[in-house]
Amino acid sequence: MKYFHYILDSDSDDDIGWSKTKDLPQSRHSRSIRQLETIADVNQPSTSSAIFVEPPAKRIKLEQRDEEESEEEKTKRRRNIANWPEDILKMLIQYIPIDGRIKLRCMCRSLRDAVDAQPMMLNHEVDIRRLDETEIGLFVAQDEKEGQFVIANKKFTWNERPLLRTFREMRRGVVEWTRHHRNRMGRIKTAVRAMFKLSQLHKITISQVNLSNSFLRDINRVLSGQQIHSLCLECQLYEYDRPDLTLLNNVHGQSISIAVRLKDREPLPQIERFLADAKDKFSQIVIEVRQDSWKFHSTMHYRKSYEDYGFNNAALIKLMEGKTLNFIRFKFVCRFVRKDGIMGIIKFLRGLRSELPSRGFCVVIYREEAKGVYDSIKKLPHFGKVIPYTPFDMEMPARYERFPCHNTDEEYLEVRPVRQEESKPPLSEVRYWRKGNDDHVPYFVKRVDSNGRWDPFEQPRWKNRPI
Amino acid sequence: RIYPLMRVTLTTSDGASVTVSRQLTKHSGFIEKAITDMAVDDNAVPLSAVAVDVDDATLKLVIEWLTEHRDDALPYPEKTDEERRADDIPAWDQAFVQKWDTKEDQQQTLYAVITAADKLDIKGLLDMTCKTLANKINGKTVEEMREILQLECDFTEEELAEIRKENAWCEN
């Protein structure tokens, strides 16, 4: 309506004497005229001459600024999208995905303004909240814990720390563990077997293990035939381990999460072989790749990164064509990640998304690890107005001090209920915890990073490892 | 209270008059406001006062849609960003829009109905037509979008270069 303004018809206004700014409704005026007609006697000439003739219907005309435009041109201009009111444009834009909105920005000024008036679309702080399986969001996690939130899709709270008693009860009747025994794998296997004595087992998370073939075989043996929906493995791959991940292909489950920590730069083709079958078996795959020494160099093509840890773009696209797979999430934790590399990954995933729109993707970077990238990404245009961001409450409660288990070398099995639909039987999630450091263990070095800080994700390394 | 047998006469910008049941006009916020607040006589609502684009042909389309949706619940449900989908247009509405394909200028008909729905404040019709237009331009290139929307670029060369620079990092 901004191109038109209302005026009254000058012909009728002058006769009636109505105000141009404050006009009366036509109906009331007509009614008064009709009342006058009924009262007066029409046959008398003096009366009839005194009767007002009903004025023509008061019309409200819309006068255009440009007088010379024809009627067709007027209609054409009114129906031009650029002249639409903001409400319609807002409604239209709400049904257009982010890709389309970005294209709309180059159309005309009104569409650009309408797009920019929407909430932030590619915002690293907000977008994760509305990230669904058909959207791509770039999320820079605050720290490792928040990164865990992204992967687990739930908020981590310190209150969920398991009680010491839980595991003691669990392992009752099992062979006594040797606390500083170097065969950690044996203890984990024992724990896994103990887990499967539980009938209502839903999900297993095994953290910080050195993956070996014997362990994989054992997991496979234990998991086969069980009602396991989800398996999470956090493992690191050393050159001498050479684990064959295809052993996991016989595991019955829906979701698998493998956190791989590469210690060597050579490719790991078994990951590709594993995923080749897993894509038709699991509906969700979460892969986390950590590589400390590798750099996302700006001049290096981003595809190199996939090839570095075992599968290339062709394998990735093939993975997307899996029969059962509907969700895949990659988490890259690279200390020297650069802006160009991240942009490359985003572009690649966006390309995949256009081909397979029903699949979900997410790129996660840790802010502490890639502070430079975070700053540069913050400077990028996000095309929208800022929504205030409420950070997660990650403060440790005071009661945490009552359980100083992070200083111990205890291991826990945590059993906690899994929230799910009420129609299903209650399920529990068992998580294997291994806390603390290995300062006092012979042949181990401290788990610190290059800056001397204790790194919870750093595994103990053998020093003069006995053969 | 709305009496279903009450009739409302709508006068379009080109002088045509259409009389419809009050049951249909209850979906239009503008007509309801005109009847209740403006105290129009004989329930005659001149649409030309506000909805200048609503001509006779467009009004007939609007009334056809209102007739089909006369039993829809009011008020029209507000949806959140997560609930909003462009692919859930009912089958009747899809057929209703596809009928315009036979017309000479189908796009202009769609635009006319969208603007009419906005002026007459018919939220359901506006929602449906916006979804239809969004489905038309989804997945298209910039040039195809410009052709569909029949838009002319009103940016200067410098502004266009700036926008392309801004968009570069997130375009495929």
Chai-1 contact restraints between the chains, C-beta under 6 A:
chainA,res_idxA,chainB,res_idxB,connection_type,confidence,min_distance_angstrom,max_distance_angstrom,comment,restraint_id
A,S27,B,V40,contact,1.0,0.0,6.0,A-B,restraint_1
A,S27,B,D41,contact,1.0,0.0,6.0,A-B,restraint_2
A,I60,B,A49,contact,1.0,0.0,6.0,A-B,restraint_3
A,L62,B,V52,contact,1.0,0.0,6.0,A-B,restraint_4
A,R78,B,D53,contact,1.0,0.0,6.0,A-B,restraint_5
A,R79,B,Q108,contact,1.0,0.0,6.0,A-B,restraint_6
A,R79,B,Y111,contact,1.0,0.0,6.0,A-B,restraint_7
A,I81,B,L149,contact,1.0,0.0,6.0,A-B,restraint_8
A,I88,B,D118,contact,1.0,0.0,6.0,A-B,restraint_9
A,M91,B,C130,contact,1.0,0.0,6.0,A-B,restraint_10
A,L92,B,C130,contact,1.0,0.0,6.0,A-B,restraint_11
A,L92,B,A134,contact,1.0,0.0,6.0,A-B,restraint_12
A,Q94,B,R84,contact,1.0,0.0,6.0,A-B,restraint_13
A,Y95,B,A86,contact,1.0,0.0,6.0,A-B,restraint_14
A,Y95,B,C130,contact,1.0,0.0,6.0,A-B,restraint_15
A,Y95,B,K131,contact,1.0,0.0,6.0,A-B,restraint_16
A,Y95,B,A134,contact,1.0,0.0,6.0,A-B,restraint_17
A,I96,B,A134,contact,1.0,0.0,6.0,A-B,restraint_18
A,G100,B,N138,contact,1.0,0.0,6.0,A-B,restraint_19
A,I102,B,N167,contact,1.0,0.0,6.0,A-B,restraint_20
A,I102,B,C170,contact,1.0,0.0,6.0,A-B,restraint_21
A,K103,B,V142,contact,1.0,0.0,6.0,A-B,restraint_22
A,K103,B,M145,contact,1.0,0.0,6.0,A-B,restraint_23
A,R105,B,I163,contact,1.0,0.0,6.0,A-B,restraint_24
A,C106,B,V142,contact,1.0,0.0,6.0,A-B,restraint_25
A,C106,B,I163,contact,1.0,0.0,6.0,A-B,restraint_26
A,M107,B,L151,contact,1.0,0.0,6.0,A-B,restraint_27
A,C108,B,L151,contact,1.0,0.0,6.0,A-B,restraint_28
A,C108,B,D154,contact,1.0,0.0,6.0,A-B,restraint_29
A,R109,B,D154,contact,1.0,0.0,6.0,A-B,restraint_30
A,L122,B,C170,contact,1.0,0.0,6.0,A-B,restraint_31
A,M343,B,W169,contact,1.0,0.0,6.0,A-B,restraint_32
A,R350,B,N172,contact,1.0,0.0,6.0,A-B,restraint_33
A,G351,B,N172,contact,1.0,0.0,6.0,A-B,restraint_34
A,L380,B,W169,contact,1.0,0.0,6.0,A-B,restraint_35
A,P381,B,E166,contact,1.0,0.0,6.0,A-B,restraint_36
